[in-house]
Amino acid sequence: MLKNSPGFHVPEPLARPGCEADFSHIALDAAGAVECPPIDVDPESIRNLPYRLIRVLDDQQRQTGPWSPDLDTDALKAGLRAMMVTRAYDARMVRVQRQGKTSFYMKCTGEEAVAVAAAMALEQGDMCFPTYRQQGLLVARKWPLVEMMNQVYSNSHDLLKGRQMPVFYSSRKAGFFSISGNLGTQYSQAVGWAMGAATDQDRRIAAAWIGEGATAEGDFHYALTFASVYQAPVILNIVNNQWAISSFSGIAGGERTTFAARGLAYGIPALRVDGNDYLAVYAVTAWAAARARAGHGPTVIELFTYRAEGHSTSDDPSKYRAAMTCGWPLGDPIDRLKCCMIGQGIWSEEAHAALQKEVDEEVRVAGKLSESYGTLKEGGRLPASTMFDDVYKDMPAHLVHQRAMMLGN
């Protein structure tokens, strides 16, 4: 290096493979310490919020503060159950992948509240534009587990007819837009959908999810520009689980500022929330949804969480990051909501154990049914001729001819 040269900085994680993860640098706001502004607030007056962390559950898992949502017992139980089903579903699908019954799977362990709480706060008709770790949206909206499994297996009952990678779900009925492997595309799609809904005077809104690494993609910035300029009724979620496949969040700019702060440059209100706090995620999503539905435009939400396991079944995180054995200061979303409910006297360890047994059986039964329709290596397959289906509303003559030739007609 030349004397007095500026040098070249490459961000590095605080701990290397073989070491224990170090979370000592993380500063947390106390639960209930962050103000909750009115939905018509001027974004300029809440420029501090992207640098705070909205929390509802304190260290004893008690609800506190202005963001604390007023949810009844049934709503809390529904949220807890959906998170538990999501985790049990993930566990089974990883097992069957290891057995060679499917080629690929991606878990959301430790991030269940990110999708489930948001789904519960949104209306059923709102359109979701997810990335590949929001299977909890489908679970919370009661899309059949069998249909999800059929897609992972690409079997004879796969509604997508084997055209998508495993876990790249799609369901118009469930308001779940097709997942894309090209990172960031769902942001632009969500903003465009929201603009269309506003033009049609449709009260439905859009919500999109993106990983913190994909905020470095151009689609992210294009989407924020359009959302801001046209005041689109959309919620733009950034799931900061601190790892983008094998690069840590610093590579995407996480060393310099929070990811929520990126909304400030576009004049969009931005919130940063404890992504492992079900009640906090619910509250900020409900706030952003009410703001969008009232015509006040978009909101950026950074969900601060942690990817507890590998990126996918094709990934070995021990090759690039420290061991994640303990110490994550925001805990586990399922355990935290369970303890909150027990503290309120509406739940118990016995009830939780019984529910765990119930959801495990639900997933097992769905799995057996789906496998009866075929898996990667055996069972039924859709005929190759289905490749011509669903491309056009009315199949053009040349495709009719090609399909006939393929079938030997």
For each residue, the residues with C-beta under 8 A, 3 or more apart:
1: 5 7
2: 5
3:
4:
5: 1 2
6:
7: 1
8:
9:
10:
11: 248 250 251 254 255
12: 250
13: 16 248 250 321 322
14: 22 25
15: 19 20 21 22 321 322
16: 13 19 322
17: 318 319 320 321 322 323
18: 322 323
19: 15 16 22 322 323
20: 15 322 323 325 327
21: 15 321 322 323 324 325 327 328
22: 14 15 19 25 322 327
23: 26 327 328 329
24:
25: 14 22
26: 23 329
27:
28: 53 55 274 329 330
29: 33 34 52 53 54 55
30: 33 55 58
31: 55 56 57 58 59 62 64 65
32: 55 56 58 64 65 66 67 68
33: 29 30 52 55 65
34: 29 49 52 53 54 55 65 66 67
35: 66
36: 65 66 67 283 287
37: 41 45 46 49
38: 41
39: 287 290 291 294 296
40: 291 294 296
41: 37 38 45 46 269
42: 45 46
43: 46 47 264 267 268 269 270
44: 47 267
45: 37 41 42
46: 37 41 42 43 49 269
47: 43 44 50 264
48: 51 52
49: 34 37 46 52 54 260 269 270 271 272
50: 47 258 260 261 263 264 270 271 272 300 302
51: 48 257 258 260 261 272
52: 29 33 34 48 49 272
53: 28 29 34 272 273 274 304
54: 29 34 49 67 271 272 273 274 280 283 284
55: 28 29 30 31 32 33 34 58 65 67 273 274 277 280
56: 31 32 63 64 65 67 68 69 274 277 279 280 283
57: 31 61 62 63 64 274 277 278 279 280 336 337 340
58: 30 31 32 55 61 62 64
59: 31
60: 343
61: 57 58 336 337 339 340 343
62: 31 57 58 340 343
63: 56 57 68 279 340
64: 31 32 56 57 58 68
65: 31 32 33 34 36 55 56 68
66: 32 34 35 36
67: 32 34 36 54 55 56 279 280 283 284 287
68: 32 56 63 64 65 279 283
69: 56 279 282 283 286
70:
71: 75 76 79 279 282
72: 75 76
73: 76 77 346
74: 77 78
75: 71 72 78 79 120
76: 71 72 73 79 80 337 340 341 346
77: 73 74 80 81 341 346 347
78: 74 75 81 82 120
79: 71 75 76 82 83 116 117 120 140 278 282 337
80: 76 77 83 84 278 334 337 338 341 347 355
81: 77 78 84 85 355 359
82: 78 79 85 86 112 116 119 120 136 139 140
83: 79 80 86 87 112 113 116 136 278 333 334 337
84: 80 81 87 88 334 355 356 359
85: 81 82 88 89 139 145 359 362 363
86: 82 83 89 90 108 112 115 116 135 136 139
87: 83 84 90 91 109 112 334
88: 84 85 91 92 356 359 360 362 363
89: 85 86 92 93 135 139 145 148 363
90: 86 87 93 94 105 107 108 109 135
91: 87 88 94 95 107
92: 88 89 95 96 363 364 367
93: 89 90 96 97 102 105 107 149 152
94: 90 91 97 98 105 107 313
95: 91 92 98 99
96: 92 93 99 101 102 367 371 375
97: 93 94 100 101 102 103 104 105 313
98: 94 95 313
99: 95 96
100: 97 376 377
101: 96 97 153 371 375 376 377
102: 93 96 97 105 152 153 154 166 375 376
103: 97 166 376
104: 97 165 166 167 312 313 314
105: 90 93 94 97 102 152 166 167 312 313
106: 132 133 167 311 312 313
107: 90 91 93 94 133 309
108: 86 90 111 112 114 115 133 134 135 136
109: 87 90 112 308 309
110: 241 276 305 306 307 308 309 328 332 333
111: 108 114 115 133 239 241 275 305 306 307 308 333
112: 82 83 86 87 108 109 115 116 136 333 334
113: 83 116 117 275 276 277 278 281 305 333 337
114: 108 111 117 118 133 134 136 209 237 239 275 281 303 305
115: 86 108 111 112 118 119 130 133 134 135 136 137 140 209
116: 79 82 83 86 112 113 119 120 136 137 139 140 278
117: 79 113 114 120 121 278 279 281 282 285
118: 114 115 121 122 137 207 235 237 281 282 285
119: 82 115 116 122 128 136 137 140 141
120: 75 78 79 82 116 117 140 282
121: 117 118 281 282 283 285 286 289
122: 118 119 126 128 205 207 285 289
123: 126 204 289
124: 141 175
125: 175 204
126: 122 123 175 204 205 206 207 289
127: 175 177 190 193 197 204 205 206 207
128: 119 122 134 137 175 176 177 206 207 208 209
129: 177 186 187 189 190 193 206 207 208 209
130: 115 133 134 137 176 177 179 186 208 209
131: 134 179 183 186 209 210 211 214 239
132: 106 167 168 179 181
133: 106 107 108 111 114 115 130 209 211 239 241
134: 108 114 115 128 130 131 137 209
135: 86 89 90 108 115 138 139 148 167 169
136: 82 83 86 108 112 114 115 116 119 139 140
137: 115 116 118 119 128 130 134 140 141 174 176
138: 135 141 143 148 169 171 174 176
139: 82 85 86 89 116 135 136 142 143 145
140: 79 82 115 116 119 120 136 137
141: 119 124 137 138 174 175 176
142: 139
143: 138 139 147 148 171 173 174 176
144: 147 148 366
145: 85 89 139 148 149 362 363 366 367 370
146: 149 150 157 366 369 370
147: 143 144 150 151 157 159 171
148: 89 135 138 143 144 145 151 152 169
149: 93 145 146 152 153 366 367 370 371
150: 146 147 153 155 157 158 159 370 373
151: 147 148 154 158 159 160 164 166 167 168 169
152: 93 102 105 148 149 166 167
153: 101 102 149 150 158 166 370 371 373 374 375 376
154: 102 151 158 160 162 166 376
155: 150 158 370 373 374 375 379 380 381
156: 373 374 379 380 381 382
157: 146 147 150 370 373 374 380
158: 150 151 153 154 155 161 162 382
159: 147 150 151 170 171
160: 151 154 163 164 168 169 170
161: 158 382 386 387 389 390
162: 154 158 381 382
163: 160
164: 151 160 168 169 170 178 179
165: 104 168 181
166: 102 103 104 105 151 152 153 154
167: 104 105 106 132 135 151 152 179
168: 132 151 160 164 165 178 179 180 181
169: 135 138 148 151 160 164 176 178 179
170: 159 160 164 176 177 178 179
171: 138 143 147 159 174 175 176
172: 175 176
173: 143
174: 137 138 141 143 171
175: 124 125 126 127 128 141 171 172
176: 128 130 137 138 141 143 169 170 171 172
177: 127 128 129 130 170 186 189 190 193
178: 164 168 169 170
179: 130 131 132 164 167 168 169 170 186
180: 168 185 186
181: 132 165 168
182: 185
183: 131 210 211 213 214 217 219
184: 187 188 210 214 217 218 219 220
185: 180 182 188 189 219
186: 129 130 131 177 179 180 189 190 208 209 210
187: 129 184 190 191 208 210 219 220 222 223 224 236
188: 184 185 191 192 219 222 223 226
189: 129 177 185 186 192 193 208
190: 127 129 177 186 187 193 194 206 207 208 223 234 236
191: 187 188 194 195 206 208 223 226 227 232 234 236 298
192: 188 189 195 196 226
193: 127 129 177 189 190 196 197 206 234
194: 190 191 197 198 205 206 227 232 233 234 292 298
195: 191 192 198 199 226 230 232
196: 192 193 199 200
197: 127 193 194 200 202 204 205 206 233
198: 194 195 201 202 230 231 232 233
199: 195 196
200: 196 197
201: 198
202: 197 198
203: 293
204: 123 125 126 127 197
205: 122 126 127 194 197 233 234 235 289 292 293
206: 126 127 128 129 190 191 193 194 197 232 233 234 235
207: 118 122 126 127 128 129 190 234 235 237 285 289
208: 128 129 130 186 187 189 190 191 223 234 235 236 237
209: 114 115 128 129 130 131 133 134 186 237 239
210: 131 183 184 186 187 214 215 220 236 237 238 239
211: 131 133 183 214 215 238 239 240 241 244
212: 215 238 239 240 241 242 244 249 252 254 259 302
213: 183 216 243 244 245 247 249 251 252
214: 131 183 184 210 211 217 219 220 244 252
215: 210 211 212 220 238 252 253 259 262
216: 213 220 251 252 253
217: 183 184 214 220
218: 184 221 222
219: 183 184 185 187 188 214 222 223
220: 184 187 210 214 215 216 217 223 224 262
221: 218 224 225
222: 187 188 218 219 225 226
223: 187 188 190 191 208 219 220 226 227 236
224: 187 220 221 227 228 236 262 263 266 268 298 300
225: 221 222 228 229 266
226: 188 191 192 195 222 223 229 230 232
227: 191 194 223 224 230 231 232 234 236 266 268 297 298
228: 224 225 231 266 267 268 297 298
229: 225 226
230: 195 198 226 227
231: 198 227 228 295 296 297 298
232: 191 194 195 198 206 226 227 297 298
233: 194 197 198 205 206 292 293 295 297 298
234: 190 191 193 194 205 206 207 208 227 292 298
235: 118 205 206 207 208 285 288 289 292 298 299 301
236: 187 190 191 208 210 223 224 227 263 268 298 299 300 301
237: 114 118 207 208 209 210 301 302 303
238: 210 211 212 215 259 260 262 300 301 302 303
239: 111 114 131 133 209 210 211 212 275 303 305
240: 211 212 249 254 259 275 302 303 304 305
241: 110 111 133 211 212 275 305 306 307
242: 212 248 249 254 305 306 307
243: 213 246 247 248 249 307 311 317 321
244: 211 212 213 214 247 248 249 251 252
245: 213 311 315
246: 243 311 315 317 319 320 321
247: 213 243 244 251 252
248: 11 13 242 243 244 251 254 321
249: 212 213 240 242 243 244 252 253 254 255 259
250: 11 12 13 253 254 255
251: 11 213 216 244 247 248 254
252: 212 213 214 215 216 244 247 249 259
253: 215 216 249 250 256 257 259
254: 11 212 240 242 248 249 250 251 258 259
255: 11 249 250
256: 253
257: 51 253 261 262
258: 50 51 254 261 272 302
259: 212 215 238 240 249 252 253 254 262 272 302
260: 49 50 51 238 263 270 271 272 300 301 302
261: 50 51 257 258 264 270
262: 215 220 224 238 257 259 265 266 270 300
263: 50 224 236 260 266 268 269 270 299 300
264: 43 47 50 261 267 268 270
265: 262
266: 224 225 227 228 262 263
267: 43 44 228 264
268: 43 224 227 228 236 263 264 297 298 299 300
269: 41 43 46 49 263 291 299 300
270: 43 49 50 260 261 262 263 264 299 300 301 302
271: 49 50 54 260 284 287 288 299 300 301 302
272: 49 50 51 52 53 54 258 259 260 301 302 304
273: 53 54 55 277 280 281 284 301 302 303 304
274: 28 53 54 55 56 57 277 280 281 304 330
275: 111 113 114 239 240 241 281 303 304 305 330 333
276: 110 113 305 306 330 331 332 333 336
277: 55 56 57 113 273 274 280 281 330 333 336
278: 57 79 80 83 113 116 117 281 282 333 336 337
279: 56 57 63 67 68 69 71 117 282 283 337 340
280: 54 55 56 57 67 273 274 277 283 284
281: 113 114 117 118 121 273 274 275 277 278 284 285 303
282: 69 71 79 117 118 120 121 278 279 285 286
283: 36 54 56 67 68 69 121 279 280 286 287
284: 54 67 271 273 280 281 287 288 301
285: 117 118 121 122 207 235 281 282 288 289 301
286: 69 121 282 283 289 290
287: 36 39 67 271 283 284 290 291 299
288: 235 271 284 285 291 292 299 301
289: 121 122 123 126 205 207 235 285 286 292 293
290: 39 286 287 293 294
291: 39 40 269 287 288 294 296 297 299
292: 194 205 233 234 235 288 289 296 297 298 299
293: 203 205 233 289 290
294: 39 40 290 291
295: 231 233
296: 39 40 231 291 292
297: 227 228 231 232 233 268 291 292
298: 191 194 224 227 228 231 232 233 234 235 236 268 292
299: 235 236 263 268 269 270 271 287 288 291 292
300: 50 224 236 238 260 262 263 268 269 270 271
301: 235 236 237 238 260 270 271 272 273 284 285 288
302: 50 212 237 238 240 258 259 260 270 271 272 273
303: 114 237 238 239 240 273 275 281
304: 53 240 272 273 274 275 330
305: 110 111 113 114 239 240 241 242 275 276 330
306: 110 111 241 242 276 324 328 330
307: 110 111 241 242 243 311
308: 109 110 111 324 328
309: 107 109 110 317 324
310: 313 315 316 317
311: 106 243 245 246 307 314 315 317
312: 104 105 106 315
313: 94 97 98 104 105 106 310
314: 104 311
315: 245 246 310 311 312
316: 310 319
317: 243 246 309 310 311 320 321 324
318: 17 321 323
319: 17 246 316
320: 17 246 317
321: 13 15 17 21 243 246 248 317 318 324
322: 13 15 16 17 18 19 20 21 22
323: 17 18 19 20 21 318
324: 21 306 308 309 317 321 328
325: 20 21
326:
327: 20 21 22 23
328: 21 23 110 306 308 324 331
329: 23 26 28
330: 28 274 275 276 277 304 305 306
331: 276 328 335 336
332: 110 276 335 336
333: 83 110 111 112 113 275 276 277 278 336 337
334: 80 83 84 87 112 337 338
335: 331 332 338 339
336: 57 61 276 277 278 331 332 333 339 340
337: 57 61 76 79 80 83 113 278 279 333 334 340 341
338: 80 334 335 341 342 347 352
339: 61 335 336 342 343
340: 57 61 62 63 76 279 336 337 343 344
341: 76 77 80 337 338 344 346 347
342: 338 339 345 347 348 349 352
343: 60 61 62 339 340
344: 340 341 347
345: 342
346: 73 76 77 341
347: 77 80 338 341 342 344 351 352
348: 342 351 352
349: 342 352 353
350: 353 354
351: 347 348 354 355
352: 338 342 347 348 349 355 356
353: 349 350 356 357
354: 350 351 357 358
355: 80 81 84 351 352 358 359
356: 84 88 352 353 359 360
357: 353 354 360 361
358: 354 355 361 362
359: 81 84 85 88 355 356 362 363
360: 88 356 357 363 364
361: 357 358 364 365
362: 85 88 145 358 359 365 366
363: 85 88 89 92 145 359 360 366 367
364: 92 360 361 367 368
365: 361 362 368 369
366: 144 145 146 149 362 363 369 370
367: 92 96 145 149 363 364 370 371
368: 364 365 371 372
369: 146 365 366 372 373
370: 145 146 149 150 153 155 157 366 367 373
371: 96 101 149 153 367 368 374 375 379
372: 368 369 379
373: 150 153 155 156 157 369 370 379 380
374: 153 155 156 157 371 378 379 380 381
375: 96 101 102 153 155 371 378 379
376: 100 101 102 103 153 154
377: 100 101
378: 374 375
379: 155 156 371 372 373 374 375
380: 155 156 157 373 374
381: 155 156 162 374
382: 156 158 161 162 386
383: 386
384: 387 406
385: 388 403 406 407
386: 161 382 383 389
387: 161 384
388: 385 391 395 399 402 403
389: 161 386
390: 161
391: 388 395 399
392: 395 396 399
393:
394:
395: 388 391 392 399 400 403
396: 392 399 400
397: 400 401
398: 401 402
399: 388 391 392 395 396 402 403
400: 395 396 397 403 404
401: 397 398 404 405
402: 388 398 399 405 406
403: 385 388 395 399 400 406 407
404: 400 401 407 409
405: 401 402 408 409
406: 384 385 402 403
407: 385 403 404
408: 405
409: 404 405
